[in-house]
């Protein structure tokens, strides 16, 4: 079980009784796809005044060899800063939309941490966006979406985002292509 750093940072209070609220968790990481999930959720569920959105960022757990040199307060402050940065575009969009929302962050394995956070908050669904990938890529990649689908007993709504660039679809990130090209050029010389 992950060590959750559940903190509510920039929240608004509920206007209705908790049992009447439609609570939706949206994992955010600052990417275009997570912004797409936020926009989709607002478009579909934002018209209901009983809906409350929770945008949640997952921070990686620090290795114990690193964490032993830092205080718990320093680690929490670092996680909070990174999480707020990752959620800034989603927060701005939700503010402009005028919907009720709260920002939280957790630390640990993304699938388990998001499922635990959704349970803690009493969410009725999780809305997440993912890149369009081929079956082979999905087989070898351990994505947040895949981990969430494995661990969650709360309904997960998946919004398809952009298609990955051709080389990244085959597991070669753009930076890796230039590094590989440079290595091949050196070897050939």
N, C-alpha and C positions, 0 to 999 in steps of 0.2 A: 504494500500500500504506500503511495507516495506521501512525502511530507508536504502537505498542502500549506501554502501561505495565503490563506483566504483573507483578503482584505478588500473591503468595499471602500473605494476611494472617492469617486465623484458622483454619488448617487442622489436620487430624489426619493422622497418618501412615497409609499403607496397611497393612492387616493381611495382605493376600495379595500374591502376585507380580503385577506390573503386567499381565502378559498374561492373567491370570485375572479381572481386575477388569472389571465392567460399568460404564463411566464415562459419566455423563449430564450434559450441560451444560444449565443452566436460566437463561436471561436474566432478571434481576430489575430492577425499577425502583421498587419500593415501592407499586405500584398493587394494587388488588384482583385484577386479572387475573393479575399475575405471582405473587401468593400462591396463586391458583387453580392455576397451572401447577406450583408446588412441591407443593401438596397432592396433585394428580393423580399426579405422579411418585412421591411417597412411597407413595401407595396402590397403584400398579401395580408399582413396582420395589423399594420399600423392604423387602419381606420377604426379599429375597435378601441374605445377608451379604456377597456379593462385589460389591455395587453401591456405587459411590462417586459422590456428587452434587457437581457443581461449580456453585455459584451465581455468576453473572457479571454485573456491572453495566458498562454502556458509558457512558463520560463523553465529552462533546463535545470535539473538538479546539479549543483556543483559537486565535483568529485571530492571525496572526503579528504584527499591529500591537499587539495587547495583550500577547502573550507576550514580546515583546522587552523589556518593562519589568519582567518578573518572572524570578526565578531558576528553574531547572529543579526545584530542591528545593521551592520554594514552589508551583509548579504541581502537582508530584506530591503534596504534602501536601493541597492543595485538592481534587484529584481523589479521593484516598483518603478524605478526610472525607466528601465528597458521596456516594461509592460506598458507604461503610459505612452511612450514613444510609438510603440507598435499599434496602439489603439487610437492614436490621435485622429486619423482621418475618419475612422468609424464614429468616434465621439462627435466630431464636427458635423458629420452628416446627420446623426441622430438629433443633435441640438437644433439644426436647421429644420428638420422634419417636425419638431415639436412633440415627439413621442416620449413616453416615460422610459427611462433607461438607467442602468447602474453599471459601472465598470468594476470588474473584479480581475484578479489574476491568481494563478495557482502555479505550483512548481512540481515537477515530476514527469512521469510518463504521460504523454499527451492524452492518450485514450482513456486511461484510468482516471487521471486528474480531472478531465472534462466530465466524465460520467459522475464522479464523486461530487463535483461542484454543482452539476445539474440536480442531483439528488438533494444536496444541502440547501439549494435555493428553491426547491419544489417546482422545477421546470416541467412543463408538459411536453416539450419538444426541443430538439437541437437542430439548428439550421447551419449547415456548413457548405462551403464551396470547394470544388476540387478542379484541378486541371483535367482536360480531356487527354487520356493516355491510352495506349494500346494494352491489350491483355498481358503481353510479355513484360512490359514495364511495371504493371501493377503486381505481377507475380513476384518480382524481385525487390520491389520497393516496400518499405514498411512505413507507409504514410500515416498521417494523423487520421485521415478519413478511414483507412482500413482498420487501424487500432480502435477507433471509436465504434465502428460497426461491430467489431468483435466483442467489445466490453459493455456496450450500452444496452440497457433494457428499456430505455426511454426512446420513443420514436426519433429517428434521425432523418431529416430532410436534406437531400444533397442537391445543390445547385451546381450545374456544370458551368465551368468558366472557360477561359481561353485554352487553345491548344498549345502545347509546348512546342518550342522550336524543334526542327527536325533532328538536329544532333542531340539535343537534350532528351528527346523521346527514346533515343537508343542509349541513354546513360552517359553521354559525353557532354558535360557542361561547357559553355562557351569558353571559359578560361582554360579548361582542359584541352580544348582543340588547339589553341595557340601554343600551349606548353608542349603538347604532343608534336606539333609541327616543328617547333624549335628543336626538340630532342632528335627527331628524325633528320633534320637538316645538319645537326652536329655529327650524328652518326655517319651520315653519307659523306661528309667532308672528311 
